[in-house]
């Protein structure tokens, strides 16, 4: 099998001389079947030779995580200079590949995740939130915050019927002493009120606990929005040149984030059929509170998107607009979008407290206000259902509110 990946006899000989040839080839075949390129698979094959030799695996056996970590350290320490000195290979890569290979063969010993007393109730609570139609990020936030409390309180009680509001107060007090901010505590209280409301309906806990959880007042809109200026945003977009898939994708994403003020998750959820090129419009599935919003395709954004779709996007069955560059091609995730934005801001030397995708949303809102758009227009444009979320811009830029003019997307470019 290795002959199909490399034409060098020395590579074939080295591969055949190492132990577990059949088991290594089974995994390499699997990588090829799921869409990995031959060059990348060959690199994995070379590392598997180091793995079986370093770990002295002459036959397959069960292997634990600690043994893999120790082998990774020995492998790195055995080399001086060369590629490992420059970080192109590391114990982290060794450990990752070893785990993936052993997991493929069902031989990786993974410690069982700790089970709590309230896992069943937490799973039902999550299902209830999903039935309410909440977006996934909100569901995960509520579940994670509820789980944090339940893990803490499980050291006191093994039944929810024994939990009282005093336990909640003690938990919040411990977190306050640990340095939690007021906004974090307020978010924790909101999640716990939701959980105990559901728990009371199910008869799991004492009645009235949720009423006793007082959400601390947290002024959300007291600080000025921090982020790059509109001039800096335009300079960043102009700096993305080149015809590589990475550059074409980055330019299209940066324009969508800054011109339309989209969230990173909204960009990654865009699909090919969301664009109506005949009528020059596209629709956005809003991440918060659901709903679909339609926008005109601004000329510069349209050109960037078409260049990406024609010359940068991989041809595959996936219908998401933005895909990964590496095989197997799959939908881009919001974390990668954040990396794309922060990389460009850093390259241009933009000094800003916040340098993620949301900073471009702030820049968009600020520019709309300076151009005379009303708070209602800005809120509608950004997908908010009230002007409360955008009032912060007015508070710190009152002069821009004196002349309210009709919003034009063309003006902000």
N, C-alpha and C positions, 0 to 999 in steps of 0.2 A: 504493500500500500504506500510506503514511504517513497517508492519510485515515482509515483504520480505527483509528488510534491516537489521533488528536487532531482536534478539530473547529475548531481555530483556523487560519484562512487564512494568517496570518503564519508559522505553523510549517510549513505545506505549502510556502509559497514559499521559505522558508529551506532546507528539505530539498532541493527541486528545484534550487535555484541552486548547491548545492555539487557538486563533482566526484564521479564514481563512484556515481551514484544506484542503478543496477542492482545493483552489487556490495554496497552497503550494505544494500539492501532484501533481498537474498538471505540475508544474515546475520540480519537482524531477523526474517525469516520462520522461520528455523531456531530462533531463541530462542522464538518463539511455539509452534512445534510441539513443543518439549521441555517446555512447561509454564510458561514465564515469563509473568508478568502483563503486561497492556498498558502500564501505567504505568511499570513497570521497563524494558520494551523501548524505550519512548519516550525514557527517560533515556539508554539506550545509544545510540539513534539520534542524539541531540543531541551526545553526546561523539564519535561517529564523524565528525560534521561538523568538529569541532575537529581531530581526528586527521588527516583528509585535507588540511585547509587548512594546519595547522602543518607537516606533512611534505611539503607541495606535491606531493601524489599526484594528478596529473591522469590517470594511467593506472596499472593494476596492474603492479607489478614486485616482484622479490625484495628483501626488507628484512632487515637484520641487527639484532641486539639493541642494539648500541651506538647505531645511528642512532635507534632508538625511545627509548632513555634520554635522548639529547640533545634530542630533540623534546619529551619530557615536561618537561625543565627549562626549555626556551624557552617552552613553553605556560604554565607556572606563573609564570615571570618576567614575562610580558606582561600579567598582571593584577595589580591592586593593590586590596585591600579586597574587599568582596563575599563570596561563598560561599567562595572559596579562602582568604581570610584566616582563616576559622573551621574549616578542615580538612574541609569536606564534599566537597571535590574536591581532588585532589593529583596530583603526578606519578606516584605509585604506581598510582592509578586509571587515569590516561592510559595508562601503560605496559601495564597488565594488559589493558585493553580492546583496545589496538592489537595486542598479541600474539595475543589470542584471535581477532580479526577476520582477521588475516593468516594465522594457522594454519588457520582455516576454509577459506581460499582456497588453502592449500598454498604460501604465499609467504613464510613466516617462515624465515629462515636461522638454524638452531640449531647451535651448535658440536657436533661429534660427541663423545660421552662418551668419556673416555680408556679404552682397553681394556688390560687387564693380561695378563700372561703366563699367569695361572692362572684365567681366567674360566670355562673349560670345567670344570675340576675343582671350582670353587666352585659351579657350577650343579648338578653331580652330587651334591655334598655336601648341598646344599639339598634336592634330591629325596629323598635318603636319610633326612634328618631328617623330611620330610613322611610318608614311608612308616612311620616309627617311631611316628607318631601324636602327635607333639609339637604343642603349641598354636602358633599363628602368631607370637605375641610372642616365644616362646623360640626359634623357628626364625630369626626375623629378627635376634635378638640374637646367636646363634651365628654366623650368616653375616656380619653386619656386623663382628664382632670378628675373625673369621678373615680377612675381606677386608682389614682394617686391617693385619694382619701381612703378608699376601701382597703388598700394595702396597709396604710397606716393604722386604721382602726381595727384591722384583723388581729393585731397584737393585744387588743383589749377584749374584743368580742368575736365570737364565731357565728353570730346570728344577728341579722339586721334588726330584729325585734328588740334587741338589747341596746341598740344605738340610740343616743339622745342628742339633743341640740347642744348639750355641754361638750360632747365629743367633737362636734363640728367646731365649736368655739376654741377648744384646745388645739385642734389641728391648725386652724387659721392663726392662732397665737404663735404656734411653733414656727410657722412659715414667715410670720411677720418678724420674729426674732432672727430668722435665718437670712433676712434681708430682702424678702419679696417686696416689690414695689406695689403701690396702691392699685394701679391698674391691673396688675397680675392677680392680686387678691380679689378684686372686683370680678374678674373673669372666672376665677375659681368659685366664687359664691354663686354666680349665675348658673354655672354648670351643676353645682350641688343642689340648687333649688329645683332645677329641672329633673335631676335624678330622684330626689326625694318626693317630688310631686308624683312622679311615675310609681315610685315604690309604695307610696300611700294608696294610690289607686289599686295596686295589686295586693294590698294588705300585707306587705312585707315588714313595715316599720310602724312605729308609733305615729299617730296622727299629729299633724301640725308642725313637724320638724322643719319643713320648707319655709313655713311662715316665720320661724325664728332665725332664719339665716338672713341677716341684714347685709345688703350689698353696700359697701362703702362708696361714698360719692367720689367719683374720679373725674376731674375736669379733663375731658378729652381734647379740647380744642384751645388750650391756653398757649401753646408754643407755636411759633411761626413754622410753617412747613419748610423743611430743609431738603435741598437737592440742587442740581445744577441749574444755572440760568438758561433761558431759551437760546441765547447766543452760544453757550457751551454745548447745548444739545445739537444745534445745527452744525457746529464744528465737528462734533463727534461723528455725526452721520456722514459728513463730507469726507472724513478721514478713512471711512471703510471703503477701500478701493480694491480692485482686482476682480478676476473672473473665477476664482476658486469656489467650490461649493460652500466652503465655510464663510467666505466673504459675502457671497450672494445671500446666503441665509441670514447672516448677521445684519446686513443692511435692511432687509425686509422686516425683520423682527424689531429692530430699533425704530423704524418708521411707524410701525403699528403701535408700539408702546408710547411713543412721544406725540404723534399726530392725533391719535384717537384716545389716548389715555387708557389703553387696555391693561388689564391685569395680566401677569405672566400665565396664570392658568387659563385665561380666556384666549390668549394667543395659541397655547398648545392644544386647545380644544377646537380650533378652526379646522374645518374639513374642506375638501375640494369642492363639494357641492354647496358650500356656504357662499360661494362667489358666483354672482350673476354677471358675467362679463359683457353680455349683450346690453344690459341696462346699466352697467357700471355701478353696481351696488354689491354689498356683502352683508351678511348677518352675523351677529355675535351672540353666543349663548352666555348670558351673564352668570358669573360665578356665585354672586350673592343674590339671594332672593329669587333666583331663577329668571325666567323671561328671556325673550329674544329681541334684540335691537338691530335695526338696519341702518347702515351708513352708506354714503356715496364713496366710491373708490376715488380718492384724490389722485391726481395725475402721477406725482412722484412716487407715491405708495404703489400705484398700479404698475408702473414701470419696474420697480424693484421686485414686486411679487412675480411678474411675468418672467423676468430674467432668472429668478430663482427656480421657478417651475420648469422653465425650458432647459436651463444649463446647470442648475445646481441640485435639483431634487432627484433622488434616485427613482427609477421606474420600478415600482413594486405594487402589490395588491393593496397595501395600506392606504386608506382614504384620508388620513390626517394630512394637513397641509405641510407641516414642518416635521421632518424626520431626522433621525440620527445619521451621522456621516458614516459610521462604521457598520459593517454587517454583523448580525442580521438587522436590516433597517426596521425601525419601530418608531412610534410616536415620540416626539421630544417631550421631556418633562420640565416642569417649572424650575427645577433646580438648575438645569442646563441653561435656561433662559437667563437666570440670575447670573450665572458665570459669564455669559456672553456680554451682558451689560457691564458688570464690574470690570471685566477685562478692558473694555473700550474706555471706560471712565479713567481707569488707572493709566492706560497708555497716553491719554491726553492730559494727564496731570490734574484732573478735576478734584479739588478739595471739597468734600461734602461729607456731612455726618452720615447720611444714608446714600449708598451707592448701588442699590439694587434696582430692579425694574420699577418698583413703586415710586422711586425718585423721579422717573420720567413722567409718571402720571401726575405728580405734584407740579412738575415743570409745565405740563400741558394746561393744568387748571389755572396756574398763575398767569400764563400767557393769555388764556381766554379772558380772564378778569381784566388784564391790562388793555385788551382790545375792546373792552366795553360790554362784554356779555354779562347778563344778569346772573344772580346766584341760581335762579330757577333753571336758566338755560345751561349753566355749567353742571348742575346736578343731573339734569336730564341727559346731557351729553355723556357724563361719566357713569351713568347707570344707577345713580342714587335715587331713592324714592322721596327724599326730602332734602331741603337746603341746609339742614343742620350739619351734615358732613362736610360741606364746602364753605361754611360760614367762617372758618379759620382764615381763609384767604382774604375775605373782606376785612376782618379784624386787623390784619397786618398790612392792608393796602387800601385804606379808605378812599384815597384820592381817585383810585380807579373806578369807584362806584358812582362818581358824580355824573359821568356821561355813559349811559347805558345804550348801546347800539345793537343792531341785529347782528347775530353771530354769523360769520362766514368762514368756512374752513380754509378758504384760499388765503385769508388774511394772516393766518398764523404761520404761513410758510414763507 
